[in-house]
Amino acid sequence: MPKPKPYSIKMFLPVGDPDGLRIIEKSNWTGEGIVFARAGFEEDHKKRKEFQRTGVYVLVGQDDTSSLPQVYIGEGESVDARLTSHFAKKDFWTWGIFFVTKDNSLNKAHVKFLESRLIELAAKAKRCNLTNCAEPTKPSLSEADTADMDCFLDDMLSIFPLVGLSIFEQPPRRPCTVSKLLYIESKGIKVKGCESNKGFIVLAGSEAVLKTVPSYPESFAKLRDELSKKGVMVRKGDLYVFADDYLFSSPSTASSIVLGRNSNGRTSWRNKEGKTLKELQEAVASASVND
């Protein structure tokens, strides 16, 4: 994996509201990301020329029956026309983000390619509930256009987490070095994982208890159910086994899911010498102070 390169992001708030319309630009990039709230859509789309351009968009909402966000991914030769239709007909979403270019250089084939790739990545990451009815057919692009769109996609993916959308994030291919591995062995299960700058990764082959305690938080119960339905956790006998590496938002969420009870991840995860994550972090902090 190549080492990530530094870059700068510029965010402009045209109405001065951090929860309202935001225009996002990246250094040396022709693209623009526009974040908007459903509540302000009727006014925003009439004032901003970006809405009239060809682009790809993501609509985001939350279902009370799920702990994962609901998402719809689409494209349009005029983003405004598609979003106006969704404003009238789709109830679930509360905010969205779309990407266009400053010179309007994206065409229909470009955005259909980007739409297809985003749906593919979201389905693979299994961190949201896609409301798209069918996976679109990826258009045939020239070799040069494919390379350009792959680069454009990389820039989009670098922006999504900055606006709180981590549904495309996946664990790296080799997520945990041996020295960074952490373990849980409790209630007859064995679990391996590690911290990353994107969250906490539980490795494929790790186990989770089948039954949860009566006081188990509803949000975790929903997440366990969804991970089971998506095939991340597969039942084998009297326990679950992780079929894939999975990225959780925190060590505590990860440990709570595998143990079937509310758990403090900083004290539940231990290295091979038996030191807790909390002890390891405190040792790093202490060394920094002494230096």
Buried (B, 14 or more C-beta within 10 A) or exposed (E): EEEEEEEEEEBEEEEEEEEBBBBBBBEEBBBBBBBBBBEBBEEBBEEBEBBBBBBBBBBBBBEEEBBBBBBBBBBBBEBBEBBBEBBEEBEBBBBBBBBBBEEBBBBEBBBBBBBBBBBBBBBEBBBBBBBBEEEBEBBEBEEEBBEBBEEBBEBBBBBBEEBEBBBBBBBEEEBBEEEBBBBBEBBEBEBBBBBBEBBBBBBBEBBBBBEBEEEBEEEBBBBBBBBBEBEBBEEEEEBBBBBBBBBBBEBBBBBBBBBBBBBBBBBBBBBEEEBBBBBBEEEEEEEEEEE
